[in-house]
């Protein structure tokens, strides 16, 4: 007696194809925005001032944020750019109906040929975003 395998194999292949062709659940929410404001030199205090803001995040979803100051310079020996975080600032925020702006952070001026950059980073259960702004 000859078995017919064609139909069970075809049915299994069709079922697997149908199961795999349906997309998984889409993210219910997308992350908000993180805005880094470029560092500015304050001649009165002799400091670099910088801050970040965060907006558009889902209400009642805890958002963790960072607002860091980087310095970048050309390594005279290798010829490559180097990057170092020189000031870390972090916290968390539970959005209501408004945005959140950090305090203005300060860092004493360093005398060297470097570029200073502010990096804003935020994440929640909905995802994460980052943005950078340099002077």
N, C-alpha and C positions, 0 to 999 in steps of 0.2 A: 504494500500500500504506500502510495506516494503522498508525502505531506506537502501542504501548501504553506510555504513560509512567506510568500510575497505579501499577503494581506496583513499578517501581524507586524511584519517589519515596516510596511508602509504606514500602518496605523500608529506605531510607536514613533516613527520619524515625524509624522504629521503632528502628533501631540507634543513632542519636544520642540518642534519649530514654533508651534502656536504659543507654548509657554515662554519661550525665549524672545518672541517678537513683541510681547507686551512690555512697554517701558515700566520701570519701577516707579514708585511714587515720586512725584516731583517735589522739590523742596517747597514747603508751604510758605516760607518767607525768605527773602534775600537779605543779606547783611546791609547795614546802613553805610555811612561814609565816615572816613577818617581824614581830617584835613590838617596838614602840617604847615605852620607858618614859618617862613624863612627867618633864621636868626638875624637880629639887627644889633648893631653895636650901639650901646648907650654911652656916649662920651662923658656924661655927667657922673655915672657910677663906675665906668671903666669895665663894664660887664657886657657879655652877649646876653640878650633877652630873647626868649623863644616860648612858644606855647602851641597847643593843639586843640582841635575841637572835633566833636563827634555828633552826628545827627542821623535821623532816619532809621534808627534801630527800633525793633519791635518792643512795644510796651511790655513790661514785666519780665523781660528776658535779660538776665544778668550779663552785662558787657564788661569784659576785662580790657583795659587799655594800657598802652605805653606811649610815652612822649619822650623820645631820647634825642640827645645831641651827639652828632658824629663829627669827627674831623677827618678830612682827606688830604693827603699830600703825596707828592711824587717822591719815591724812594730814590735817592741820588745814586745808590749802588746798583740797584736792579733795573731802574727805569720804569718800574710798575707803580701804579697808584696803590696806596695803602689806605685802610679805613679802620678807624677805631671809635668805639662808643666811649665818650668821655663823661657823659652824665645820663644816668638811668632815672626815669620817673614812671611810676605805674600806679594803677588803682583799679577800682571797679565802680560801676554805675548801673543802676536799674532805671532804664528810661521810663519816663512818664510820657507827657505829650510834647516835651521840649528837647532841645539839644543840650550838650554838655561841653563846656569850655574849661580847659585846665587853667590853673593859675599861671602867671607868667614866671617861668623859671629863669634863673640867672646863672651865668658861669663867668668867672674872671677871664679877661682877655689874655690870650697867650700870644707872645710875639714870635711868630713864625709864618712861613709862607704856606698856609693851609686854607682849605675851604671848609666852612662849617655848614652842616646840614641838620635840619630837624626831621625826625622820622616819627610819623603817627601810625600806630598799629592798634587795631581793636579786633576782638573776636567774641562770638557768643555761640549759642547752639545753632544759629542760622548760618554761620560761616565767619570768615575773617577778611579784613581788608588792610592794606597798608598804603601809605603815601609819603612822599619825601619832598622837601623843598630846601634848596641850598642858597647861600648868599653869593 
